[in-house]
Amino acid sequence: MPRHEFQPARLVTGLTALGIGGVYVLDAAGRVDVPGAWPLIALPAGLFLSGGVSALYGMVRRRRRSTELPPPENSPG
């Protein structure tokens, strides 16, 4: 399997979705009682957090690229 670039915003989004789904499974099993407004707060909060992680990671990548040394200009010919 080819390696792919790490995308932390997708990780946060996936963990948010898994968390919300897990709470609903616990609710269906009768272990917890989920108020009706909970997903209306949790889902946008998770997406907002994901957007913040994406912006932060973009700034880190941009800074990392700007501090890298350029490739040598030894062109054959």
N, C-alpha and C positions, 0 to 999 in steps of 0.2 A: 504494500500500500504506500503510495507516495506521501511524503510529509507535507503538511500544510502549515500556513502561517497561524500562529496563536492569536485568537480573537477573544479577549477577555469579556467584551460586551456581550457576545453570544453566550458565553459561559454564565454570566450573571442573569441573562434573560432565561436561559434554560433552567437554572436553579430556582428562579422565581416561579416559573411555570410548574416545576416539580413540587415545590413547596406548597403552592396553592392546590395542586391536585392531591397531594398527600393529605392536606387538611380536610379536603372534601371526602377522601376515602375514610379518614378517621370519623368524620361526621356521619357518613353512611353506616359505619360500623357501630355507631352509638357511643364512641369513646369521648368525643368532644361535641360541644354545641357551637356551631358557627353562626354568628349574627348575619343577617341578610346583607348588610352594607359592607361586610368585610372584603369581598372581592372587588368592590368598587373603590376601595382604598388601596388594597394590596397590589393589584395589577398595575395601576398607573404609577404607584410608588416604585415598584420593581423596574418598570420601563424607564422612569426618570433616573433611577440609579444606574441603569444600563447605559443611558445616554451620557451620564457624567463619567462613567468608566471609559466609554469610547472616546470622549473628548480628552480625558487625561492621558489615555494610552496614545492617542494621536500626537499630543504634544511631546510625550516622551520619545516616540519614534522619530519625530521631526528633529528634535534636539540631538538624538543619537546619530542620525544621518548627517547632520551639519558638522559634527565633531569627528567624523571618520575621515581618514586620509584619502585623497583622491587617488585613483589608480595611476601607476607610472605611465608616462607618455613615450614609451619605447615602442614605436610602431615599426614593424619590419618593412624594409624596402627602401 
